[in-house]
Amino acid sequence: MPSIRVRENDSFENALKKFKKQCEKEGILSEIKKREHYDKPSVKKKKKAIAARKKAMKRVKMSVR
């Protein structure tokens, strides 16, 4: 859990900016996006296989040039 210390002379905007930076540094937003939708293991495997095929085709195209 990110936490920041707010001084008496800090504005709300400044504190919010610090909090957002701390969240970004800890990777909280990326974790939320990753967990937003649940994929079954079979779907994950299928997506991984499709990505591997695309990557292999891209390598073949690059080597032909």
N, C-alpha and C positions, 0 to 999 in steps of 0.2 A: 504494500500500500504506500503510494507516494505521499510524502508530507513535506511541507515547507514551513519555514518560520517567517512570520510577517512582523515587520518592525512597525513601530508607531507611525513613522513618517511615510511608509509605503502606501501607495494608492491601491484600490481594488484591482484596477487594470494590471498594475505591475505584479500583484500577487497572483492573479489569474494566469498571466504570461509565464511566471515561474512554475506554476502548477502544471500547465500544459507541457512545458519543456521537460519537467521531471517525468511526466507520464510518457512522453515520447522516448525519453532516454531508457526507461524501463521496459518499453515495448508493449505497453498495455493495449494501445489501440490496434496494433497488428494482431495481437492475441484475440481481441474481441471480434475482429473481422474474420479470423480463422475459425472461431467457434460459433459464428452466427448461424450457419446452416450445418446440420449433421449429414454427413455422407456415410452410407453403409460401406463396410469394407470392400464389398464386391464392386461398388461404384468407384471407390478410390483406386482399386487395382486396374479397372478399365480405363480411368483417366490417365493413370501412370503409363499404361501400355500405349495409349494414343499419343501421349507426349513423347514417348521414346521413339515411336514410329516417325513422328514429325521431325524430331531432332536428327534421326538417321537420314531421312530424305533431304534435309537441309545440308547435311554433311556431304551427301552424294552430289547435290547440285553445286556446292562450293568446290568440290574436287574436280568436277568436269570442266570448270572454267579455267 
